[in-house]
C-alpha cells in the first residue's frame, strides 16, 4: 500500500508541474496574441478607430463584452455584406458613423482574435530595433512567415511532451518497485534517497541517453524554427522608421491641412517614381508660413532648415548661392529585381496612396506600413477589382483588340510601347 501511495504522490507532483508549465505557456501565448494583434490593429484599424477614443469610428475598448467573438469575426471580415444580410446588431452598428466599415477578407479568424486580445489589454509596445524587420508591435509582416506565437506554441508542446515522458518514467519506476517488493526484494525508499543526495535524480538524467537525445532534438527543433523565422523575415522592414533630417509631419500637412499627396509627390501620377519634392515646392507655402506664433515670433526651427538648405534670407526674401541638399533617408525600398510603376497603379488602377503606405495622413513620422513582399503584392492583385469604365488605358486596349479581330495592323506603340517606363527603370 505504501508503494501505491508513493506512486500516486509522485504522479500528483508531476501533474501539478505539468499544469503549472501549461498555464505559463498559455499565458505566454496570450501575450503574444496581443502583440500580434497590436501590429494588425495599427496597420488596419488606426485610421478609423482608437482604443480609448473615437476617431471616424467608435472607441473599441470593451468591444469584446458588447459583441461575441463569432459576430466580430463576421463584422470585420465583411461588414457591408453582414449589414446587407439584415443582422440586427450589424444594422445598428452601421448607424454609428456615415462612413461604411471597410471589409478585411484577407484577415484570418486568428488575426481577428489577436486584434480583440490587443484591444482588451491596450497598447503593448515591444522593444524593437528601427533597422530590424518585423513591424510595429509585432506586426505580421507576411502571413506566410513563422510567427513568434508559432514558436512559443511549438516550445510549449515540446515542454509538455518532455514532462509526459518524465511522468511515464516515474510511473514505470514506481511499478517496478512495487513488483520487486511483492517478490520480497528490499527496495530503498524514495524519501531516503532524496535525503542522501538531492541531485541524484539530475545525475541519473545526465546519464540517461534517451533524455540527452530528447534535449538535443529539442534544441535542434527550436534553433531550426528560429533560423527559419529569421530567414523568412530577411529583407522585410515593416515598421522601419528612420529619423529624417527635417521633421516633416504628414499628419499636419496631409491630415490637418488636407494637402493632396500629389501636390508634393507629383511623379506618382505620371511616372514610375513618386519622387521626393524639391524644397522649392515647400517654399510655395513657407515663403509666408513660418509657424512663428509657436516660437515667440521666430521662425520654426524645422522651417529654418529649409531656409538654410536653400540659402534663403527670410528678411530680404533673397536666395543665395551656398545651397545644400537635404539628405532624406529612403524608407520604402524594393529589391532591384522588382519593378513597380506608381503611375500604373495610381493613374490607371486608381489606387489610393493609403492602400500601400497606410494611414499616411495620421503619421507624425512616416514608417513603412506594408511588408512589400511578393506574396503581399500577389494577394493585392488577386483581391483588387479592375475598374475599366471610362479609363483611357483600357479603352485603348479594347480598341486594339477590336482591330486584331478585324485583322488590322496593331503596333507596339498602340499598346503603350512608347512609354518611357516600359524600358527605363
Protein Blocks (a to p, Z undefined) as FASTA:
>chain_A
ZZmmmmmmmmmmmmmmmmmmmmmmmmmmmmmmmmmmmmmmmmmmmmmpcfkbcckbccfe
hklmmpcfklmmmmmmommlmmmnopaklmmmmmmpmbdcdddfkbcfklmmmmmmmmmn
opadddddfkbghiehhiafblkbccfklmmmmmmmmmmmmmmmmmmmmmmmmmmmmmmm
mnopacddfklmmmmomklmmmmmmmmmklmmmmmmmmmmmmmmmmmmmmmmgoiaghia
cddfbdcdfklmmmmnopafklmmmmlmmmmblojadfklmmmmmmmmnolmmngoiacf
klmmmmmmnopafklopacfkdcddddddfbdcdfkbccdfklmmmmnopafklmnopmk
lmmbacdfbgoiaklmmmmmmmpccdfehpaklmmmmmmmmmmmnopacdfklnopmgmk
lmmZZ
